[in-house]
Amino acid sequence: MTRFILAAYTFNQFVAPYQSPRIKGFRDREPAAFAAIEDAPGFIARSGYDSEPGPASWGTQVFPKYWEDNGDGFAPSTLSLWETPEALMATTFHGRHGEAYRKGSEWHAHPAPWPNYVLWWVNESHRPDWAEAVQRLEHLGDHGPTPKAFTFKALFNSSGGTSKADTALMRKLAASDG
């Protein structure tokens, strides 16, 4: 039987170049946020970034058509795999990563005229690369939520049917995330 896992891609634009004083709070929190993700119940794996320490990059990092280079050649983006939407929600909105997430408006351009994340199901043996993730985000931006590319608010199950997150499970996972 084929087992599916959840892929997640996040993308945003900084309000200033990464090394600027305006982004210092992000830079200071980034290592703890990544540690929280990697320690979270239900986390499977994440792509790293070319020429940075940590996990290997899942292909060459590319950015969606929404990207505007602010002078440093990159934008904050992540690509990861999860057991369930609830596991990803618990980590995103709670704990160490949740604290950084709530401060995001200090560092990220808002309101974005494009989606800043996308979810989709993959076979457990598949590791999506950055190009696939960008294609999914652009599909979401162009067509809205579908089984191919969706959000927490418009969730689909691995069979393509509409779904809702189990909030009790999400709270339980958030409480177990030290």
Protein Blocks (a to p, Z undefined) as FASTA:
>chain_A
ZZdddddddddddfbdfklmklmmmmmmmmmmmmmmmmpghiabdcddehiacjddebja
dddfkbccehnopacddddddfbfklmmmmmmgcjllmmmmmmmmmpccddfbdfbdcdd
ddfkbccdfklmmmmmmmmmmnopafkbccfklccdfkopacdddfklmmmmmmmmZZ
